[in-house]
Amino acid sequence: MRWIFRLIGLVIVVAGIVLGALFFLPGERIAKIAAEQISKATGRQVTMQGDTKISFYPILGVSTGAVEVANADWSDSGPMLRATSLKIGVEPKALFGGDIRITGLEAVSPEIRLERAANGRVNWELGVEGVAPSGLAEDGVTPATSKRLALTLDRALITGASVIYTDHARGETQEFRNMDFDLRWPDYEGTATFATVLRQAGDPVTIEGTLDRVGAFIEGAVSNVAATIRGPGGTVGFSGRAGVQPQLDGRLEIDLSSTRAFLAGLGLGAVDLPQGFGQSVKGSAQVTLTEAMRLSLREMVLALGGNSLSGAADIDLSGAVPRINAQLNAGALDLSRLAGADSNGGGGGGDSGWSSAPIDASGLSLVNGEVALVADSINLGDLKLGKTRTLMTLDAARAVFGLRELRAYDGLITGEFVVNNRAGLSVGGTLQASGINLETFLRDAMEIRRFSASASGDLTFLGAGPSVQAIMNSLSGKGAVRTGRGVISGFDLDRLMRSGDLTGGTTVFDAMSASFTIDKGNLYNRDLAMSLPLARASGEGRVGLGARDIDYLFTPVLLEGETRKGLAIPVRIRGPWANPKITPDLEKALDLNLKEERKKLEAEAEDKLNRAVEKKLDLAPQEGQSTEDALKQKLEDKAMRKLKKLFE
């Protein structure tokens, strides 16, 4: 019995010595032990500098000065973590081995560097044993394995943090500064809750959520995650599964009243989006992101502040420029702001009509790929399109729209339309049209309201410039148009040719054809041919596509057998598209209808003039010699006689 008490006493003495040693152990020694333990657990060198203090009550813990955690051996960017100061509280049993249960963690101004190497390795994989430079185990075949981090965290408070993420494969670096974290992780295999505050651009943005099975997540497994981002302009939420590779699979919900304010709050810049294309966004999608950086969107429904889109998309994010393959459906699609159209002249002023506001086509360089679009209708501002099926192929800031079906103005348009922003903005295309209602088309496109017919034709065009106004004034190309029966309102050709009356009425024609060329924003036609019930007509002139004006001569000719054989009354159409003046060209009418009489009168006048000159100057023209030649001969003879007298 005595030995039992002696043994108990010995244990008490030893325990007292151990505990006493702990009380008198220098803080630097405690810090060194803690650093060694963390280094052993994570596989990274940990250093603690400055004044280090240990506390035993109310919690067991240590406070340090500057702290650094080494980066992966393949990185040359400096420490993975650096903090101005650190406070750590642990359960006392951590001193005697077993899992480390951190009861509190406070870090001031930590800087965390997250990196993805060109070969896909990441620097946040901690405690990895036997990693070779290739990323495999030392045998070169077996994948490297990670040791379990024996760690839990009751609560962590981090203020003034910075996170710097570098993707060496893409050559991109993103920085997030002045952030606060509040993390609770009481069970290594349990659920963690987190709250983050970002202050990238003044107004705070909060990120709150939960992560299940944190231990498995750290070790590379996929875990359930829910997160909500709230900031100026709206909220974005995600609920699903995630992994550190990274991997995502879940539901994305977006409700942004101001996309510009929301992105600015995240420090992504004040992006100005066109009206109807994301100034506000409300919608959802099923999102999947694989370790190979391939993003898929399914069941996507988006309201974009005036336009609505639904469909699916696959996006490859692994390259320098994302590549997209999408199938999109839209109802009534309004692209009038993108087209820069402004029926009141926009920034152009006066009668030019076309907007001079700069067109921002920089978005063409942000992505490559193919997008198939089906829309019930498309509003281009001046032009209105119906059912549209198109395939857009986008490559290096050049978009080619293959028009599989484009219903417009009661007709069908096929071909392709190109928008190129590689070296300044240009547009062009090759189009074929059939069954186009010219009355509504010309009204919308050129404000011409006097022409009604169903037309077919083809067009090749090219224009360049930073605005719609500049493009329209630079247009070049060629084309042709053909119509069947139609009507011209504003004048009656039959009444004009019979009585010279041009006070209104309509002209009905049976068919019309014309070809044209386009140069520097002007359309030129030389061969318009029109057949009418009692006449035929031709036309030639200029249509200013850039200046929005017209100068055209239309010449109808009565058919033989009518009141006057071959009578032609040209009509001059001149002025702005919105209000051209239509007047008979009397000078041209005289030239066309009295050509023979004019020649006869000119001949008679010339003959009388010659006889008067001959009589006055006593000229006697020889046979076959004109009066002019006879006068010249007489002057030459007179000059010769005077020269001879000088030498006599």
C-alpha positions in Angstrom: 0.0 0.0 0.0 2.9 2.3 0.8 4.3 1.7 -2.7 0.9 2.7 -4.2 1.0 6.1 -2.3 4.6 6.6 -3.3 3.7 5.9 -6.9 0.8 8.4 -6.8 3.0 10.9 -5.2 5.7 10.5 -7.9 3.1 11.0 -10.6 1.9 14.2 -8.8 5.4 15.5 -8.5 6.2 14.7 -12.2 2.9 16.4 -13.3 3.7 19.4 -11.1 7.1 19.7 -12.7 5.7 19.4 -16.1 3.0 22.0 -15.5 5.4 24.2 -13.7 7.7 24.0 -16.7 4.9 25.0 -18.9 4.3 28.1 -16.8 7.9 29.1 -17.0 8.6 28.0 -20.6 9.6 31.1 -22.7 7.0 32.3 -25.2 9.6 31.9 -28.0 10.0 28.2 -27.1 6.2 27.7 -27.2 6.0 29.5 -30.6 8.8 27.3 -31.9 7.0 24.2 -30.8 3.7 25.4 -32.3 5.5 26.3 -35.6 7.1 22.8 -35.7 3.8 21.1 -35.1 2.0 23.1 -37.8 4.9 22.6 -40.2 4.7 18.8 -39.5 0.9 18.8 -40.0 0.9 20.9 -43.2 4.2 20.0 -44.8 5.1 23.7 -45.1 7.7 25.6 -43.1 6.1 28.0 -40.6 8.0 30.8 -38.9 6.9 33.1 -36.1 8.8 36.3 -35.3 8.6 39.2 -32.8 7.2 39.1 -29.3 5.5 35.8 -28.5 3.4 35.3 -25.4 1.6 32.3 -24.0 -1.6 32.4 -22.0 -3.3 29.7 -19.9 -6.5 31.4 -18.7 -9.2 31.8 -19.8 -7.9 29.8 -22.7 -4.6 28.1 -23.6 -3.1 30.0 -26.4 -0.2 32.0 -28.0 0.1 35.4 -29.6 2.9 36.2 -32.0 4.3 38.9 -34.1 4.8 38.4 -37.9 4.0 34.9 -39.1 4.8 33.2 -42.5 3.8 29.9 -44.0 6.0 28.8 -46.9 4.7 28.4 -50.4 4.9 25.3 -52.5 8.4 24.5 -53.6 7.6 25.1 -57.2 6.5 28.7 -56.5 8.8 31.7 -56.5 6.1 34.2 -55.4 7.0 34.4 -51.7 5.2 32.9 -48.7 1.8 31.4 -49.1 0.6 33.2 -46.0 2.0 36.3 -44.3 0.4 38.1 -41.3 1.3 41.1 -39.2 0.3 39.2 -36.0 -1.5 36.0 -35.0 -3.4 34.8 -31.9 -4.2 31.1 -31.5 -6.2 29.5 -28.7 -6.2 25.7 -28.3 -7.6 23.0 -26.0 -5.1 21.9 -23.3 -5.2 18.3 -24.5 -3.5 19.5 -27.7 -0.3 19.7 -25.6 -0.4 16.0 -25.0 -0.9 14.9 -28.6 -4.0 14.1 -30.7 -6.0 16.4 -32.9 -5.4 20.1 -32.6 -8.6 21.8 -31.6 -8.3 25.6 -32.1 -10.8 27.4 -30.0 -10.0 30.8 -31.4 -7.9 32.4 -34.2 -7.3 36.0 -34.8 -5.1 37.3 -37.7 -4.3 40.9 -38.5 -3.7 41.9 -42.2 -2.9 38.4 -43.5 -1.8 38.1 -47.2 -2.7 34.8 -48.8 -1.3 33.7 -52.1 -3.2 31.1 -54.0 -1.5 29.7 -57.2 -2.3 27.3 -59.9 0.8 26.1 -61.8 0.9 25.7 -65.6 0.7 21.9 -65.2 -2.4 22.2 -63.0 -0.8 21.8 -59.5 -2.2 24.1 -56.8 -0.3 25.5 -53.8 -3.1 25.0 -51.3 -2.7 21.2 -51.2 -1.1 20.9 -47.7 0.6 18.0 -46.1 1.3 16.2 -49.4 3.8 13.4 -48.9 6.4 12.4 -51.5 5.5 14.9 -54.2 7.9 14.9 -57.1 8.3 17.9 -59.5 5.9 16.1 -61.9 3.2 16.2 -59.3 3.3 12.4 -58.9 4.6 10.4 -56.1 8.3 9.7 -55.8 7.9 6.4 -57.8 6.7 8.5 -60.7 3.6 6.4 -61.1 1.4 6.5 -58.0 -0.6 9.7 -57.4 0.6 11.7 -54.4 -1.5 11.4 -51.2 -2.3 14.0 -48.5 -2.1 13.5 -44.8 -5.2 14.3 -42.8 -4.9 17.7 -41.1 -5.7 17.0 -37.5 -7.4 20.4 -37.0 -10.7 22.0 -36.0 -11.6 25.6 -35.5 -14.3 26.9 -33.2 -14.0 30.4 -34.6 -11.6 32.4 -36.7 -11.7 36.2 -37.0 -9.5 37.7 -39.7 -9.4 41.4 -40.5 -7.8 43.4 -43.3 -7.0 40.3 -45.3 -5.7 40.1 -48.9 -6.1 37.2 -51.3 -4.0 37.1 -54.5 -4.9 34.3 -57.0 -2.5 33.6 -59.9 -3.2 31.2 -62.7 0.2 30.6 -64.4 -1.4 28.7 -67.3 -3.5 31.7 -68.3 -1.0 34.4 -67.1 -3.7 36.1 -65.0 -3.6 37.5 -61.5 -6.6 38.6 -59.4 -6.3 40.5 -56.2 -8.8 41.0 -53.4 -7.9 43.5 -50.7 -9.2 44.7 -47.3 -11.4 41.7 -46.5 -12.8 40.4 -43.2 -13.5 36.7 -42.4 -15.6 35.1 -39.7 -15.2 31.3 -39.9 -16.7 28.6 -37.6 -15.6 25.0 -38.0 -16.1 23.1 -34.7 -15.9 19.5 -36.2 -13.2 18.5 -38.7 -15.6 16.2 -40.6 -18.6 18.5 -39.9 -20.0 21.7 -41.3 -18.3 25.1 -41.5 -20.1 28.4 -41.7 -18.4 31.4 -43.1 -19.0 35.1 -43.6 -16.8 37.4 -45.6 -16.8 41.1 -46.2 -15.2 42.6 -49.3 -14.4 46.2 -49.7 -12.9 46.4 -53.2 -14.6 49.6 -54.2 -16.0 51.3 -51.1 -19.5 49.7 -50.6 -19.1 46.4 -48.8 -20.0 43.1 -50.4 -20.8 40.1 -48.1 -20.4 36.4 -48.8 -22.2 34.1 -46.4 -22.7 30.3 -46.6 -22.0 26.8 -45.3 -19.7 24.0 -46.4 -20.3 20.4 -45.4 -17.7 17.7 -44.7 -14.9 20.2 -44.5 -12.2 17.6 -43.8 -13.1 15.6 -46.8 -13.3 18.9 -48.9 -9.7 19.8 -47.8 -8.6 16.3 -48.8 -10.0 16.7 -52.3 -13.6 15.4 -52.0 -16.7 17.1 -53.3 -18.9 18.5 -50.6 -22.2 20.3 -50.3 -22.0 24.1 -50.3 -24.4 27.0 -50.2 -23.3 30.6 -50.6 -24.9 34.0 -51.2 -23.2 37.1 -52.4 -24.9 40.4 -51.4 -23.7 43.7 -52.6 -24.8 47.0 -54.1 -27.0 46.2 -57.0 -28.4 42.8 -55.9 -27.6 39.2 -54.9 -26.1 36.0 -56.4 -26.7 32.7 -54.8 -25.4 29.1 -55.3 -26.5 25.9 -53.8 -25.0 22.5 -54.8 -21.7 20.7 -54.5 -18.1 22.0 -54.8 -14.5 20.8 -54.7 -11.1 22.5 -54.4 -9.9 21.4 -57.9 -12.1 23.5 -58.6 -15.4 21.7 -59.2 -19.0 23.0 -59.0 -22.4 21.5 -59.6 -25.5 23.2 -58.5 -28.1 25.9 -59.0 -27.2 29.5 -59.6 -29.7 32.2 -58.8 -29.2 35.8 -60.0 -31.2 38.9 -59.0 -29.3 42.1 -59.9 -31.1 45.4 -60.2 -27.8 47.0 -61.3 -25.1 44.8 -62.8 -22.8 47.8 -63.0 -22.9 48.5 -59.3 -22.6 44.8 -58.4 -19.5 44.2 -60.5 -18.0 47.5 -59.3 -18.5 46.4 -55.7 -16.5 43.2 -56.4 -13.7 45.3 -57.9 -14.3 44.1 -61.4 -14.7 47.6 -62.9 -17.8 49.6 -63.8 -18.9 47.7 -66.8 -21.4 49.6 -69.0 -23.7 47.1 -70.7 -26.2 48.0 -73.4 -29.8 48.4 -72.4 -31.6 45.1 -72.7 -28.3 43.1 -72.4 -27.6 42.9 -68.7 -28.0 46.3 -67.1 -30.2 44.3 -64.8 -30.3 40.5 -64.6 -32.8 38.1 -63.1 -32.7 34.4 -63.7 -31.3 31.0 -62.9 -29.3 28.1 -64.4 -27.9 24.7 -63.5 -24.2 25.1 -63.4 -21.4 22.5 -63.7 -17.7 23.3 -63.6 -15.2 20.5 -64.1 -11.5 20.3 -63.0 -10.6 20.8 -66.7 -12.2 24.3 -66.4 -15.2 23.4 -68.6 -18.4 25.2 -67.6 -21.8 24.0 -68.6 -25.1 25.9 -68.2 -28.4 24.0 -68.4 -32.0 25.1 -67.9 -30.8 28.7 -68.3 -33.5 31.4 -68.1 -32.4 35.0 -68.0 -34.3 38.3 -68.0 -31.8 41.0 -69.1 -33.7 44.2 -68.5 -35.8 44.2 -71.7 -34.7 41.0 -73.4 -35.2 37.4 -72.3 -33.0 34.4 -73.2 -33.3 30.7 -72.4 -31.3 27.7 -73.5 -28.0 26.0 -72.7 -24.3 26.7 -73.2 -20.9 24.9 -72.8 -17.9 27.1 -72.2 -14.2 26.0 -72.2 -12.3 28.3 -69.7 -9.0 26.5 -70.0 -7.6 28.6 -72.8 -6.4 32.2 -73.0 -9.8 33.1 -74.5 -13.0 31.2 -73.5 -14.7 29.2 -76.1 -18.5 28.9 -76.2 -21.0 26.6 -77.8 -24.6 27.7 -77.1 -28.1 27.2 -78.1 -30.3 30.2 -77.2 -33.9 31.0 -77.7 -35.4 34.5 -77.4 -38.9 36.0 -77.8 -39.0 39.6 -79.0 -35.3 40.6 -79.1 -34.5 44.3 -78.9 -31.1 45.2 -80.4 -31.9 48.8 -81.2 -29.3 50.1 -78.7 -26.6 47.8 -79.9 -27.3 48.9 -83.5 -26.9 52.5 -82.4 -30.1 53.4 -84.3 -31.9 56.7 -83.5 -34.7 57.8 -85.7 -34.3 61.3 -84.4 -30.7 61.6 -85.5 -29.0 60.4 -82.3 -25.7 62.2 -82.0 -25.7 62.9 -85.8 -27.8 66.1 -85.7 -29.6 67.7 -88.7 -31.0 65.6 -91.4 -28.2 63.0 -91.3 -30.4 60.8 -89.2 -27.7 58.2 -88.4 -26.3 58.1 -84.9 -22.8 59.3 -84.4 -22.5 57.7 -81.0 -19.4 55.4 -80.8 -20.2 51.7 -81.1 -18.5 49.6 -78.5 -17.6 46.3 -80.2 -14.9 45.2 -77.7 -17.1 42.3 -76.5 -16.3 40.5 -79.8 -12.8 39.7 -78.5 -13.9 38.3 -75.2 -14.9 34.8 -76.4 -14.7 32.5 -79.4 -17.1 29.8 -80.5 -20.5 29.3 -82.0 -23.9 30.5 -80.8 -27.2 29.3 -82.5 -30.0 31.8 -81.9 -33.7 31.5 -82.6 -35.8 34.6 -82.0 -39.5 35.4 -82.6 -38.5 38.9 -83.7 -35.6 41.3 -83.7 -35.8 45.1 -83.4 -32.7 46.8 -85.0 -34.0 50.3 -84.4 -34.7 51.4 -88.0 -35.3 47.9 -89.3 -37.7 45.3 -87.8 -37.1 41.6 -88.4 -39.5 38.7 -87.8 -38.7 35.0 -87.1 -35.0 34.6 -87.2 -32.7 31.5 -87.1 -29.0 32.3 -87.2 -25.7 30.7 -86.4 -23.0 33.1 -85.2 -19.4 32.0 -85.5 -17.1 34.1 -83.4 -13.3 34.0 -83.9 -10.7 36.6 -82.8 -13.2 39.5 -82.7 -14.8 38.6 -86.0 -18.5 37.5 -85.9 -20.1 35.8 -88.9 -23.9 35.4 -88.8 -25.1 32.7 -91.1 -28.8 33.5 -91.8 -30.5 30.2 -92.0 -33.9 31.9 -91.9 -34.7 35.5 -91.6 -38.3 36.6 -92.0 -38.7 40.3 -92.7 -41.2 42.6 -94.3 -43.3 39.7 -95.5 -40.3 38.1 -97.3 -37.3 35.8 -96.7 -33.6 36.9 -96.4 -30.7 34.4 -96.5 -26.9 34.8 -96.7 -24.4 36.0 -94.2 -23.7 39.1 -92.2 -20.2 39.9 -90.8 -19.1 42.2 -88.0 -15.3 42.5 -87.8 -13.5 44.4 -85.0 -10.0 43.1 -85.5 -8.5 46.3 -86.8 -11.4 48.8 -86.3 -15.0 48.1 -86.7 -16.4 47.1 -90.1 -19.6 45.4 -91.3 -20.4 43.6 -94.5 -22.3 40.8 -96.0 -23.9 39.0 -98.9 -27.6 38.8 -98.8 -30.4 37.3 -101.0 -34.0 38.4 -100.5 -37.4 37.4 -101.9 -40.9 38.6 -101.5 -39.9 41.8 -99.6 -42.7 44.4 -99.0 -41.0 47.5 -100.3 -43.6 49.8 -98.9 -42.8 48.9 -95.3 -39.1 48.2 -95.9 -38.4 51.6 -97.5 -40.4 53.4 -94.9 -38.3 51.9 -92.1 -34.9 51.9 -93.8 -35.1 55.2 -95.8 -38.3 57.0 -94.7 -39.6 56.7 -98.3 -43.3 56.2 -98.3 -44.3 56.5 -102.0 -43.3 53.1 -103.3 -45.3 49.9 -103.0 -44.3 46.5 -104.5 -43.1 43.0 -103.7 -39.4 42.7 -104.5 -36.6 40.2 -104.8 -32.9 40.9 -105.1 -29.4 40.5 -103.9 -26.8 42.7 -102.2 -23.1 42.7 -101.4 -21.9 45.4 -99.1 -19.0 46.6 -96.9 -18.8 49.5 -94.5 -16.3 50.6 -91.8 -16.2 53.2 -89.0 -16.7 53.7 -85.3 -20.4 54.7 -85.5 -23.5 54.0 -87.6 -23.1 57.4 -89.3 -19.5 56.6 -90.3 -20.4 53.2 -91.5 -23.3 54.4 -93.7 -21.1 57.1 -95.2 -18.4 54.6 -96.1 -20.6 51.9 -97.7 -19.5 50.2 -100.9 -20.9 47.3 -102.8 -23.4 46.3 -105.5 -26.7 44.6 -106.0 -29.9 44.3 -108.1 -33.6 44.4 -107.4 -36.7 43.1 -109.3 -40.4 43.6 -108.6 -43.7 42.6 -110.0 -46.8 44.8 -110.0 -46.6 47.9 -107.8 -47.7 51.5 -107.1 -45.9 54.8 -106.9 -47.9 57.4 -104.9 -47.5 61.1 -105.2 -48.0 61.6 -109.0 -50.0 60.2 -111.9 -47.7 59.6 -114.9 -50.6 59.2 -117.3 -52.1 62.6 -116.2 -48.6 64.2 -116.2 -47.9 63.1 -119.8 -51.3 64.0 -121.1 -51.8 67.3 -119.4 -48.6 68.2 -117.6 -50.5 68.0 -114.2 -48.3 66.9 -111.3 -50.6 67.6 -108.4 -50.9 64.1 -106.9 -52.5 60.7 -107.7 -50.8 57.3 -108.1 -48.9 55.5 -110.8 -49.5 51.8 -111.3 -46.7 49.7 -113.0 -46.5 46.1 -114.1 -42.8 45.3 -113.4 -39.5 46.9 -112.5 -35.8 45.9 -112.5 -32.6 47.8 -111.7 -29.0 47.1 -110.8 -26.8 49.4 -108.7 -23.4 50.1 -107.3 -22.5 51.6 -103.9 -19.5 53.9 -103.4 -18.6 56.1 -100.3 -22.1 55.9 -99.0 -23.9 56.6 -102.3 -26.0 54.2 -104.3 -25.8 54.8 -108.1 -28.3 53.4 -110.6 -28.1 53.8 -114.4 -30.5 51.1 -115.7 -33.9 51.3 -114.0 -36.5 49.8 -116.4 -40.2 49.9 -115.6 -43.1 48.8 -117.6 -46.5 50.5 -117.2 -49.9 49.8 -118.8 -49.6 52.7 -121.3 -46.0 53.6 -121.1 -42.5 52.5 -120.3 -40.0 54.3 -118.0 -36.3 54.4 -117.2 -34.4 55.9 -114.4 -31.0 56.9 -113.2 -29.5 58.8 -110.3 -28.0 58.8 -106.8 -29.4 57.7 -103.5 -27.4 59.0 -100.5 -27.3 56.2 -98.0 -25.0 58.2 -95.7 -26.5 61.6 -96.3 -30.1 60.3 -96.4 -31.0 62.2 -99.5 -31.9 61.4 -103.1 -31.3 62.9 -106.6 -33.0 60.8 -109.2 -34.4 61.3 -112.7 -37.3 59.2 -113.6 -38.3 59.3 -117.3 -41.6 57.8 -118.5 -42.4 57.5 -122.2 -45.9 57.1 -123.7 -46.2 54.0 -125.9 -46.9 54.5 -129.6 -50.5 54.9 -130.5 -51.3 57.2 -127.5 -52.1 60.9 -127.7 -48.5 61.8 -128.7 -46.2 59.3 -130.1 -43.1 58.7 -127.9 -43.9 61.6 -125.5 -41.4 61.7 -122.6 -41.9 63.7 -119.5 -38.9 63.3 -117.1 -39.6 63.6 -113.4 -36.9 64.8 -111.0 -37.0 63.4 -107.4 -34.6 65.4 -105.2 -34.2 66.2 -101.5 -34.1 64.4 -98.1 -35.6 61.0 -97.7 -38.2 62.2 -95.4 -39.6 64.8 -97.8 -38.3 64.7 -101.3 -39.6 67.1 -104.0 -41.1 65.6 -107.2 -41.1 68.0 -110.1 -41.1 67.7 -113.9 -37.7 68.4 -115.5 -38.8 70.8 -118.3 -35.3 71.3 -119.7 -34.8 67.5 -120.0 -38.4 67.2 -121.5 -37.5 69.7 -124.2 -34.3 67.9 -124.9 -36.0 64.6 -125.2 -39.2 65.4 -127.0 -38.1 68.3 -129.4 -34.7 66.9 -130.3 -35.3 66.8 -134.0 -37.0 70.2 -134.1 -34.1 71.7 -132.1 -31.6 70.3 -134.6 -33.6 71.7 -137.5 -33.8 75.1 -135.9 -30.1 75.1 -135.1 -29.3 74.2 -138.7 -31.5 77.0 -140.1 -30.0 79.5 -137.7 -26.5 78.5 -138.6 -27.3 78.8 -142.4 -28.7 82.3 -141.9 -25.7 83.3 -139.9 -23.3 82.0 -142.5 -25.0 83.9 -145.4 -24.9 87.1 -143.4 -21.2 86.8 -142.7 -20.5 86.0 -146.3 -22.3 89.1 -147.5 -20.8 91.3 -144.9 -17.2 90.1 -145.6 -17.6 89.5 -149.3 -16.8 85.8 -149.0 -17.3 83.4 -151.8 -16.8 79.8 -150.4 -15.7 77.3 -152.9 -17.6 74.0 -153.4 -17.4 71.9 -150.3 -15.8 74.8 -148.3 -17.6 76.1 -145.1 -18.0 79.8 -144.4 -15.6 79.4 -141.5 -12.9 77.9 -143.8 -13.5 80.6 -146.5 -13.0 83.3 -143.8 -9.9 81.7 -142.6 -8.5 81.5 -146.2 -9.3 85.2 -146.8 -7.5 86.3 -143.7 -4.4 84.2 -144.5 -4.3 85.6 -148.1 -4.5 89.2 -146.7 -1.7 88.6 -144.2 0.5 87.1 -146.9 0.1 90.1 -149.1 1.2 92.5 -146.3 4.3 90.4 -145.6 5.4 90.6 -149.2 5.2 94.4 -149.1 7.7 94.4 -146.3 10.4 92.9 -148.5 9.7 94.9 -151.7 
